[in-house]
Each structure stands twice: as structure tokens, then as C-alpha cells.
Amino acid sequence: MFADELAGSLARPAETRLPWIRVAPGAPYFETEDGEPWTPVGQNDAISWFEFDGLYRRRDLGRVERHLIWMRQHGVTVLRLMLEYAQVRHRYFERPAGRVPPAMATLWDDLFALCERVGLRILLTPYDTFWTWLKWERHPYNRANGGPLASPAEFLLCGATRQAIKVRLTYAIERWGGSGALFAWDLFNEIHPAQAGDTADCFGEFIADLSQHVRTLETKLYGRAHPQTVSIFGPELEWRPHMPLKEPIFRHPDLDFASIHIYREGTIDHPQDTVAPAIDTGRIVRGCLAEITDGRPFLDTEHGPIHTFKDHKKTLPEPFDDEYFRHMQWAHLASGGAGGGMRWPNRKPHALTAGMREAQGAMTGFIDLVEWSRFRRRNLNDEIAADRERVAPFGAGDPDQAIVWLLRRDTIGSDGRLDASAAPIATRVGVPGLRPGPVRVTAWDTRAGALAWTHDLRAEADGLALDLPALATDLALAIRAVP
């Protein structure tokens, strides 16, 4: 029923001008199909939020395009978007189930065209599972509204719903799947045992079925396929250790990269200072990398102060939130994640601040210092030698390259931020794992987004010893062997 209604004769999109993104062969990062390194720098957005609401019924495409250009100028490379954002009634992708409203098809036509023009890419997930659950009484998939599903608790189990999911994916693939503006598929947002009668036993089969459907169709139509992942609400990995959650998230053979949503209770979802969230981000990334056995990339695709915003009804003060954001993105990158992670704004209104955009831009200059396509890193957070009473070290490396981020932890003020006026400290850092020989160390000012200094040193058999005469708040280091 739903397949017959939704499937139709769709014009194939014009040949894309943007090269597709793929996983770099032999390295846990991404590159274009032309072999150029590509790093995901971006955040979560929604088609009904004010920066994108001009898309609907083409109310103001010019404003949306200007916003996309502004983001691109600030180093953003990717947006994570849900094909359907179910918080509001007029953004359902199907209404009724099995029928795409013309306004929604046009909205996505325009957004893909704009992203092609500007040079941005989209990490696309087909369902907004959070609001679908909370607003189930009015959702088009509800059987009471003529849909295929009796309860969202059977989302992963219902055969008719599985078919509806495939039909939705088919529609999107046929209409926009030929575009290089599509970075990757998050095949299912925050897969959860509650969607399968409180079990995770079906996760592997569910993922395999959707993955193979998407990859087969894309390969048939375009001769290649976009990368794929499936996300999970990160705390569930700790809350439900008795369930088989890690295998499908980190090691499923059909997925190309791993992603979770980093919402650690207390430190990250309701932060009181800007240092503890970074430290826990580093711990979580290290733990996730340890679960990956085939070298696939890892990418946090949601993080932020969700408990502060959703439950306490508070928006963090902007100076605090800017520093919290900047610290988390550097902890993610330096610990071995691809890019800086993807913030869910959790602000009123839902948008990143100007300071957060500056932080994204500041990171992109550092990204250019690393040869990602040959960086076979391992996490070094616990192995780096440092004065850990005063400095939290984060790092990743292989014999030829390393990245290190050093964060002061001894100058947290009463407002939870680092005291930028505190006296700098002299500190010594040891980076293991580098091949003995000459190395070039480039220090990066993460606030200004500028080169701080460059030194030529030598790594010994036990690693690189580095004396820093004046560490103020934080500093990033790119280390490369000199031929």
C-alpha cells in the first residue's frame, strides 16, 4: 500500500558538481572520491528552526542561502538534518503515510541545490525518533491515522513499517542520492530498545536490512554508495550493559563509520564548568575507539547541554556555552574523532552562537596541518606524560604524526570558565609512539585560530619530550615527522 503510493517515476538529479565523500582507505577519516581530505565540521539543524524556516513554501530562499554561505565561511562542512522533524505538524515528510506533500519535496530539492551551490554537505537521517515518540498521537505512521504502526514501541519489529522505511529511503535516494551534497546516511536516529519491545536482539538484522537496501539501490543508480552509520544515545551504552548494543553500533559489518550521541550525565548534559565536559568527552571517545576493531572512523553526531535546556528550561550563558562548546570540539578531535563532533544547539532559539561559529572556523586552520588520509592514529589520552594536576592532555598519534590538545584544569573560576588572566605555567609534555627522528611541532591558538609557533625537535626511542614555557588556558599541537 505505502510503497505503491510513495514510489513513483522521479527524474534523476543532474550530475553533481561536488565529489562524493568516502572513508579514506586505510585511515579512520574521510576524503573526497578525488582523494582530497575532508573533515566533518558542523552541527545539528532542523528544517523548522528559524535559520532554515525560509525553505518551507520558498518563503525566503535568499536568507537561507546567505546563512549557508556564512556557515561555509566559518569552516562548516556538514549539517546533520532529519528528513522529517516531527515536532511541528507541517514538516511531516509523509502526510498521510505513503504520500510526500509537494511542499516537502520542493523544500528538500531546494536545500540540496543550495548546498551544492555553496559547497556544504548533509548527514541525513530519515526519522526524528524523539518527537515521533512524544507526538505519536498525531504522527502519520500511527495506525489510528491510517499509518502502518500500532505503537512506536514496535518501530523496529513491524513488517509493514519496515517496508514504509525502505520506501521512504528509496524516494530520497532516487531524488537526491546522486548528489555529492549528501555526505552520508544515519540510517536510524538513536536506535533504542524501547523501539523494539525493550530488546536489542533485532538491531543487527534491522541495520543489515536497511543498509543493504540503500547500498544496493545507490550502486544500481549511481555506481557507488554514500557512507552509512546508525546513531545511539550514548548513555544507553552504560545504562544497559546487559544488552548487545555495542556490536551493532561499533562493529556492524554493513556500516562505514561509528557514531554515538555524547550526552554524559551531569558533566555534559548539565555542565557546571567547561573543563569536566571536555575530560569526559575524551574518555568517551577513547572508549568508543577501543570498541572499533576495523579502523573505521568515529564521529559524535550529537552533544550538548540537553538536561539543562530540556528539563531545567535554561539556556546556558553565552560566554560559558562558547567555551564549553570549544573545549568539547577540541577534546573530540584530539582524542581521535573525525572532526569536532556535532552540537545539538539546546539554546533558545535553536542556533549556535557567533562564538561557536568562530570556534568552528578556528579549528579548520589546524585541520589543514594534519595529513588525515594517512593518519592511522591510536588514542593517547592516558599515555601522554603531563602534569595532570594542572593540565588535562588529549591526543592521538601514529609513528609519523600526532595531534595533542592541552587544557588547563587548575584555573576554573566561579563562573565555571577558565581564568584567561591567570599566570601562564611552564609544563613538560611527553608524546609516545613517534618514530625516532626529526619532527616539526606546530602550536595552534584555538581561540584566535592562528599559528602560535613552530619548532623543529627530535623524537627519541621513548617518544617526544616537549617543554612549554607558557601555557595559559589551552593549546593544540600538530606534530609531523620531517623526511
N, C-alpha and C positions, 0 to 999 in steps of 0.2 A: 504494500500500500504506500508506505512512505518513500520507498525507492522510486516507484513509478511517478509519484508526484514531484519529487525534488530533482531527480535526474532529468537531464534534457540535453538538447543539442546546444553546446556552448562554443562560441568562437575561440579558437586557440589564441592566447595572447601573442602579441608581436615579440619578435626575438629581443631578449633582454639586452640592455647595454651594460648592466652590471654583471661581472663574473660571479658565478655561484661560489658559495663558501663550502669548504670541506675540512675534515680533520687532517692536520699535517701528517704525512706519512712518517711514522716512527717518532713522533713528538706529541705530547699531550696538550697541544694548542691547535689553533685554526689557521687556515690560509685560504686564499682565493684559488680557483681552479687554474689560474695562471702562475701559481707558486709564490704569490706575494703574501707576506704575513698579514693576518687580520685578527684584531683583538676585540672581543665584545666589551664595549664601554656603553652603558646605558642604564635604563630603569624601567619599571613597570608604568604603563599608561593605560588609559581606558577611553573608548570612543565616546563616552558620555561625559567625561570630565571637561572642564571649561577650555583647556588648551586644544581640545580636539572636537568640541561640540559644533564647530563650524562645518564639519563634514556632513552632518545629517541634513538631508534635503538640500545640500550645497548652499547652506546659509552663508558661509564665508570661507571659501576655499583659499582665498588670498591670505587670510590671517593664519590659517593652518600651515600654509607653505612657508610663510615668514617664520613661524615658530620652528618648523623643521630645519630651516636654514640656520637659524640661531643656535639650535642644538648642535648641528653639524659643526658650526664654527667653534663650539665649545668642546669638541672632541668626541661627541656622542657618535657611535657607530651603529647602535641597535636599539630597538624598542621591543619590550615584551608586551604583547597585546592578546586579549581574548577575543575570538571571533564573535562571541556574544557576551556582553556584560549585562547580567540579569538583574541588576539592582533596580533598573527602571523598565517600565513596560514597553517602551517604544524602541528598545535596542535588541529585542529577541531576533536571532538570526533566522529562525523559522517561526512563522505565525500565520496559520496554525502549523502544527508539526508537519513537516514534509513540504512546506512552501516558503520560499525565500521572498520576503517583501521586496519589491523593486528598489525602494529607498535604501535597503541594506546592501543589496548587490552593488548599487551605484556608489555607496559610501566606500566600500572596500575597493571597487575599481579605482576611485579617485585617490585613495590613500596609497595603494600600490604604485600608481602612476606618479604621485608626488614623491614618494620615497625613491623611486627610480631616478627621478629628475635631480633630487637633492643628493643622493648617494647614501641613503640610510637603509638599514635592513630591519626585518621584523622577525622576532621569535614568536611564532603563532601557536596558540593553544585553542582548541575548538570550543571548550566549555568553561564558563565561570562557575565552578562547582560550589563555591562558598555561597553566593547569592542564589544559585539554583536551589540549594538545600533550604535556605532561610525563606525564600519566596515560592516554595514549591506549590502552594495552593493556586498560583496563577500561571505557573510555567506551562508552555505549550506541550511539553512532553508528559505532563500529568494526564493519566488516563481519564480523569474527570473532565479534562479539557479537550478530549479527543486524541490524546497522545498515546504512546506505546507503553508507558511505565506506570505501574501501580504505586511505587514508592521509591524515593531516591536511595533507600537502603538496598535496592536491588539493581542499581545502575550498572554494576559490573557483571551481573548474573542474568539479566533479562535478554533473551534471544532477539526479540523484536527491537529492543533498544540498541543492541549491538549492531543490528542492521542499519538502524537510523544513524548511528555514529559513523558507520562506513559511508553511508550515502552523503552525509554532511562533508566528510573528508574528501570524498570523490568530487563533489561540487567545487570545493575550494581548490583542489589540485587541478581540475580541468580549467578553472577560470584564472587562477593566479599562480599555479605551481610552476609555470615556466619562467617566472621572474626571478632574477638574481636578488631582488629586494627581499625575498624570503630567505632568511638565514637558516632557519631550522624549525622543526616541529617539536613542541612539547605535546606529545600525543594525548596526555591526560593530566590536567592540572591537579596537583595534590591528591594523588590516588590514596585511598583511605579504606581501612577495613570496614568502616561504617557503611560504605557504598556496596559492600558485599556480604551483608548479614553478619558483620563482626568477624570476618576471617580474611586472611591474606593469601589463602591457598590458591586462589584463582589468578593472582596478579600476573604470574609468568605467562600463562596461557592467554590472558586478555591482552597483554602487551604484545606478545608474538603475533596475535591475530591482526591487531591494528597496524603494527609495524610492517608486516609483510604485505598487507593490503596497500598501504601508502607507497612502499618502496616498489612494489610490482607495477602499480599504475604509473608512478612517476617515471620509472625506467622505460615503460612502454611508450609513454607520450614524449619524453624529453631525452631519453638515453642516459639519464643519470638521476640520482635521488638526493634530496636535501638531508642533512644530518637530522638525527632523531634523539629525543630524550623523553623521560617521564619524570615529573617532579613529585616530591612528597614534602609534607610539613615536617621539618627536621626534628622537632622534639619527639615525634612519634617513634623515632628510632631508639630513643632512650626509654620512653614510657612503655613500649611494648616489646621488650627484648625477647619475649617468648614467641613472637610471631616472625615468620620468614619475610621480613621487609627488606633486608639489605641485599639479598641476592638479586631480586629484580631491579632494584634501583641502581646498584653499582656494577653489576656483572651480567646483566641480561645480554645474551649474545646478539640480539637484534638491534640494540641501542648503540649509538655512536659516542655519546658523552653522558656523564652523570650529572645530575643536578638535585639539590635539595633546597628548601627554604630555611634559611638560618634565623630561627627565632628562639634563641636560648632564653629560658625562663629567667626573669629578673634582670640579668646584665644587659641583654639585648632587647627584649620586648618591653622593658620598663627601666631604662637606664638611669642611673644616678650620677654617673661620671662618664667621661669619654674614653677612659683607658680600659676598664674592665670589658666593655663590649669588644674592643679590638683583641684583647688577650683571648677571650672565648672564641672569637672568630678564627683566630689562628689555631686553637685547639681543635675546633670542629673541622676545619679544612684538613689539618693533619690526619685526623681520624678518618675522614672520608677518603683521602688518598690511600690510606692503608687498606681500605676495603676494595680498592680497584686493583685488579690483577693483570690487566692487559694494556695498561698505559693510556687509556682513553682520557680525554680532558675532563676536568671537573669545573662546574660553574654554579655558583649560588644564584638562583633566579628570583629570589625574594628575600628581603630582610627589612628590618626597621622596627620602630617603637610601637608595635601593634597593640600591646596591652595598655600602654599609656594613652594611645589615641582611642582605641575602640571601647575599652572598659572604663578607663578613668576619664574619658571625654576631654583629654587635654592635648594641646599641640605644644611640642617642645619649644622653648625659646630659641629663636633663630641662631644666635651665636653658638649655643650649646649644640644644637642639631647639626650645624655645619661641621663642627669639629668631630662630633660622633660619626657623621657620615664619612668624613675624610679618613678618619682612623680605621673605620671598618673596611673601606675600599683598599687601603694600603695593606692591611693585615691579610686580606683575601689574596691580593696579587702576590705579595712577597712570600706567602706560605705555599704557593704553587698552584693557586686557582687561575683560571683563564680570565683575565680582566679583573675589574674591581667589584664584581657582584652587582646585583640589580635591585635597587631600593624600591620597596613599595612606599609611596610618599608618606602615608599616615600623617598628613597635615591637613589643615583647613585653610584654604582649599587644597585639594589633592594636586600638589605640584612640588617639584623640587625648588629649593630656594636658589637665588642668584649665587650664593656662596657655594652651594653644592655643584652648580654648573662650573664655577671656577675650579673647584676641586677635580672635576672630571677632566677639564681642559689641562690642568696642571699635571695630571697623570700621563697624558698622551705623549708628552715630550720624553718622559722616562721610558715609555714603552718602546720608543724608537731606538733605545740604546741596547736592546736585547735581541739576539737572533732566535726568535721563538721557534722557527721551523726546525731548528736542530737542537733545541734546549730539552734534553732528556732529564729533567730535574727530579730530585727527590726532596722531600721536606726536611729542613734543617733547624726547625724552631727549637728543638730540645738539644741539638748538637752544637749550636753556636756558643762559643765561650763569651761571657759578658758579665758585667756586674749587675746581676739580676735583682738586687735590692733597689737599684736606681733605674735600670734600663730593661725594657722588655724587648728581646730580639725576635725577629721573624725572618725566615729565609728559606731559599730553595736553591739547589745547585746540581751541577754535574761536573765532570773533570775539567771542562773548558769555560764554564760560565757559572755565575751565581748572582742572585739578587738578595739584598738584605735590607730590611727596614728596622730602624732602631727607634724605640718610643720611650721617652722619659716617663717614669711612673711615680716619681718622688716629689712632684710639684703640683699635685691636684689641689685646686683652690676650693673655696666654699661653694662656688657655683658649679663644681663638677668638671671644670675645664682645666687644662694645663696652664700654669702661670708663665706666660711668654716673657715676662720681665725677670724671671728667676735667673740667677747667675748660671751661665753655662758650666758644664762639668767636663773634665778630661776623663776619657774612658778608653779601655783597650778591648778590642773585639777579636775573636779568633774564628775564622771560617774554615771548616774542614772540607775535605773531598776534592779540592782543586789539584790538578796535575802540577807537580813541581816545575817551576819556571817563571818567566816574567809575566806579569798581569797588569792590566790597566784598571784602576779603580776610579769610577766617576760618581761623585756625590751629587745628589739632586735635592733641591729645596722643594719640599712637597707643597708648601704654602704658595710660594711665588711661581712654581712651575718653571724653575730655571736651574741651570747648571751652577753648582756651588763651587766645586773644584775638581781637578783631575790629577791623580798621582800614578806614577809608574812604580810598581813594587815587585816583590818576588814571593811566590808561594813556595813553601818548603814541603818536605815529605809529610809533615803533620798539619799542613794547611797554611792559610794566610793569616798572619798577625798584623793587626791594623790599630794604630794609635790615633785616636780622635781627640784633638786638643780642646774642642769647644762644642759640646752637644747641648743645644738649647732646649728644644721640645722634641723634635724628631728629625730623622734624616734617612734618605733612601740611597742605597749604593748599588751600582751596576758594575760587576766585576767580570772581565773577559781576559782570557789568555791571549798573550801577544805572540804571534807567529815568530 
